[in-house]
Amino acid sequence: MPIDPGEFRRALGAFPTGVTVVTTLDKNGKLQGFTANAFTSVSLDPPLVLVCVGYKSRSYPSLIAAGCFAVHILSQDQQDMARDFAIPGGVRDRTVRWSLSARGLPVLDEGYVSLIECRLVAEHAGGDHAILIGQVEAIQNTQHANMPLVYHRGQLLASGL
């Protein structure tokens, strides 16, 4: 029997996940990015992470063309940022302040918990999403006192850790 998409979403929503914003630059040097909870570590040696992005996402072609991306693990105070980056077609640089890192990646200037800068090393098909593997080239763990933002059952929540 086919799986009901609504039931599938509800089942996946029962699993709490962290919330990230993934950024890169488009071909004109403009900020591109999206909110993602499909993010995880892959390997410690070499340090690899994966993030999933929909093929229809405006950020997808920019990620592939740029060949690099930054993953911001959001703090519990960044619910508005998570929502802003989740809006399809939104103008990202009107809602946040950002600057270029030493590696030329767009980095958000606000209070994220951790920043992971990656070089794209592989892409795999995953249904309607691309599974992007990034080799970690730089990490910044902030001294931010806030807990990470969590997504559970369709809601953004403070982690309570």
matplotlib code that plots the C-alpha trace (Angstrom):
import matplotlib.pyplot as plt

x = [0.0, 1.2, 2.3, 0.0, 2.2, 0.4, 0.9, 4.6, 5.0, 3.4, 5.6, 8.7, 7.5, 7.5, 11.3, 12.8, 15.6, 17.9, 17.3, 19.9, 20.1, 22.3, 23.8, 25.8, 26.1, 24.4, 26.3, 25.7, 27.1, 23.7, 22.9, 21.0, 19.8, 17.2, 16.1, 17.0, 16.4, 17.7, 21.3, 23.7, 27.2, 28.5, 32.1, 34.7, 37.7, 37.4, 35.0, 31.8, 28.3, 25.2, 22.3, 19.2, 17.8, 14.8, 15.5, 12.9, 14.5, 15.9, 19.1, 19.8, 21.4, 23.4, 24.7, 25.8, 27.4, 29.2, 30.5, 30.5, 28.1, 27.8, 25.6, 24.4, 23.1, 20.4, 19.9, 16.5, 16.3, 16.4, 12.9, 12.2, 15.3, 14.3, 10.9, 12.3, 14.7, 11.8, 9.8, 10.2, 11.4, 12.2, 14.9, 17.4, 19.6, 16.7, 15.9, 19.4, 22.8, 25.7, 29.3, 31.8, 34.0, 37.7, 36.7, 34.3, 31.1, 28.2, 28.0, 25.0, 26.0, 23.5, 23.7, 23.9, 25.3, 27.8, 28.9, 30.2, 31.8, 31.9, 33.2, 30.7, 32.3, 29.3, 25.7, 23.3, 19.7, 17.1, 13.7, 12.6, 15.7, 19.4, 21.6, 24.7, 27.8, 30.2, 33.7, 34.1, 36.8, 36.1, 34.1, 33.2, 31.5, 30.3, 30.2, 26.5, 24.6, 21.4, 20.3, 19.8, 16.5, 14.5, 11.8, 9.1, 5.6, 5.6, 6.7, 10.0, 10.9, 13.7, 15.6, 15.4, 18.7]
y = [0.0, 3.5, 5.6, 8.6, 11.7, 13.4, 10.4, 10.2, 13.9, 13.3, 10.3, 12.3, 15.3, 13.1, 13.0, 16.2, 17.7, 20.6, 23.6, 25.1, 27.8, 26.9, 29.7, 30.2, 32.9, 32.9, 33.7, 37.5, 37.4, 37.6, 35.7, 32.4, 30.2, 28.0, 26.5, 22.8, 20.2, 17.5, 17.9, 15.5, 14.3, 11.6, 11.0, 12.2, 11.3, 13.0, 15.5, 15.2, 16.5, 16.2, 18.5, 17.8, 20.5, 20.2, 20.2, 22.9, 25.2, 28.4, 27.7, 24.3, 25.6, 28.2, 25.5, 23.3, 26.2, 27.7, 24.3, 25.4, 26.3, 27.4, 25.6, 27.8, 25.8, 28.1, 29.1, 29.1, 32.9, 32.6, 31.3, 34.4, 33.7, 30.1, 31.2, 33.9, 31.4, 28.9, 31.3, 30.3, 33.2, 35.5, 38.1, 36.9, 39.9, 42.2, 40.1, 39.4, 41.0, 38.9, 39.1, 37.0, 34.6, 34.2, 31.4, 33.7, 32.1, 34.2, 34.0, 35.3, 38.0, 36.9, 34.6, 31.1, 28.3, 26.9, 27.6, 24.9, 25.9, 23.2, 22.4, 20.3, 16.9, 14.8, 15.0, 12.0, 11.8, 11.3, 11.4, 15.1, 16.2, 16.3, 14.9, 17.1, 15.9, 18.7, 18.3, 20.5, 23.2, 25.4, 25.4, 28.2, 27.2, 30.4, 31.1, 31.9, 31.0, 30.0, 26.5, 25.2, 25.6, 22.3, 21.4, 19.0, 18.2, 21.3, 23.7, 25.5, 25.0, 25.8, 22.6, 22.7, 20.8]
z = [0.0, -0.7, 2.2, 3.0, 2.8, 5.7, 7.9, 6.9, 7.8, 11.2, 11.9, 11.0, 13.0, 16.1, 16.0, 17.5, 15.4, 15.6, 13.3, 11.0, 8.4, 5.4, 3.4, 0.2, -2.5, -5.8, -9.0, -8.4, -4.9, -3.2, -0.1, -0.6, 2.2, 3.7, 7.0, 7.3, 10.0, 7.6, 8.8, 10.5, 10.9, 8.5, 9.5, 12.0, 9.8, 7.5, 9.1, 6.9, 7.3, 5.2, 4.5, 2.4, 0.1, -2.2, -5.9, -6.3, -3.8, -5.1, -3.1, -4.7, -7.9, -6.0, -3.6, -6.5, -8.5, -5.4, -4.3, -0.6, 2.1, 5.8, 8.3, 11.3, 14.2, 15.5, 19.1, 20.8, 20.3, 16.5, 15.8, 13.6, 11.6, 11.1, 9.9, 7.6, 5.9, 5.5, 3.3, -0.3, -2.5, 0.5, 0.1, 2.7, 3.0, 3.9, 7.0, 8.5, 8.7, 7.4, 6.3, 4.4, 6.3, 5.6, 3.2, 1.3, 2.7, 3.9, 7.7, 9.7, 12.2, 14.8, 17.8, 16.4, 18.6, 16.1, 12.6, 10.2, 6.9, 4.3, 0.8, -1.2, -2.0, -3.1, -4.1, -4.0, -5.2, -2.4, -4.0, -4.3, -2.3, -3.0, -0.2, -0.1, 1.6, 2.8, 4.0, 7.1, 6.6, 9.6, 12.8, 15.2, 18.4, 20.1, 23.8, 23.2, 26.4, 24.7, 24.0, 20.4, 18.6, 18.1, 15.7, 16.9, 15.7, 13.5, 16.1, 16.9, 20.5, 23.0, 23.5, 27.3, 27.6]

ax = plt.figure().add_subplot(projection="3d")
ax.plot(x, y, z, "-o")
ax.set_aspect("equal")
plt.show()
